[in-house]
Amino acid sequence: MKVLNDKVIYTAGENGFCHNRIPGIVACDDGTMLVYYECRMGRNDWSVSEIGMKKSADGGKTWSVETYIASGEGKNTVNNPVMAVMPDGKIVFVWFENYKRPFCKFSYDKGETWTERVEILDAFEEFRPDYAWTVAATGPGHGTDGRIVLTVWLTSNITNIFAHHPSSAATMVSEDGGETWHRGDILPVTEVPDPNEACMAETSRGIIMNIRNVSDRHRRYIAVSDDGASGWHDLHIAENLPDPICAAGMTAKDDVLYFSNCVSENGRVNVSLSRSADFGETWERVLLNESGGYSDVCINPVTGTAFVVYESQHENEIRVAEAEID
């Protein structure tokens, strides 16, 4: 693998926001890419915010001006945006408001326009018989295309309803392009504390989930499911994936896994792109930036390259790097 280019698409303070965080990226079949993220008025998770988006129609050479696709209306936080691209080009966009209310909307023209939002809280209420959640969120990052599977995380903390721990990881599934949603199983993770903010990739062996957790071992946690909703198995700590407790991105092409994260045990630094041709048994890596933060990755079907969107410079920049992967 080789880094081809790396550019800043956002710097803290632009457009009146304190900083932008929690980026995700998707690519359409014609190579159009969308990058989306939280635009925060403050520097914490509960800051009033918008969901911003930038678009590239030329393989990442240039990016559009920032547009806003979900609003906190000057009083709410809108958080953890996730997108998935359907085979017919429809883009499904899901996010939370105040870590309590999930919404969904669609674009049929590669992000130029969006439908009105629809609340999908009923699907998350399906968790309550098993898990009395007080905070919930999607992703962040992106979901699988076609049959949509999104990672979600849930917190149950009656003594502090704003806390993000203790947490559990799960999925939400849509069989009809985001029109209806149903919960998947809560993953039976026992080896590490507070599994949350997972990423996933669809392979011939099933859907592989790669999970952030709050273990002092500073390693990612892996689980596999045939359908992304149930029967999670092969749960294990990935000793070959060091991580400083930070959200990451993952995707797959022809059963080759591509994983973006901060390769560190001691801070959000050394954001890298890793590739595995043996379902995670071994990895090769290329360093993108000595700084780092949350990230996500997609494969552009037109350029045949990987694009990683990531936070850098202590969350004061959002950058997009392109890497040759063949």
Secondary structure, DSSP 8 states (H G I E B T S, - for coil): -EEEEEEEEEETTGGG-SEEEEEEEEE-TTS-EEEEEEEESSSSTTS-EEEEEEEESSTTS-----EEEEE-TTT--EEEEEEEE-TTS-EEEEEEETTTEEEEEEESSTTSS----EE-HHHHHTTTTT---SEEEE-SEE--SSSEEEEEEEE--TT-TT---SEEEEEEEESSTTSS-EE-------SSS--EEEEEEEETTEEEEEEE---TT-EEEEEEESSSSS--EEEEEEEEEE--S---EEEEETTEEEEEEE--SSSS--EEEEEESSTTSS-EEEEEESS---EEEEE-TTT--EEEEEEETTTTEEEEEEEE--
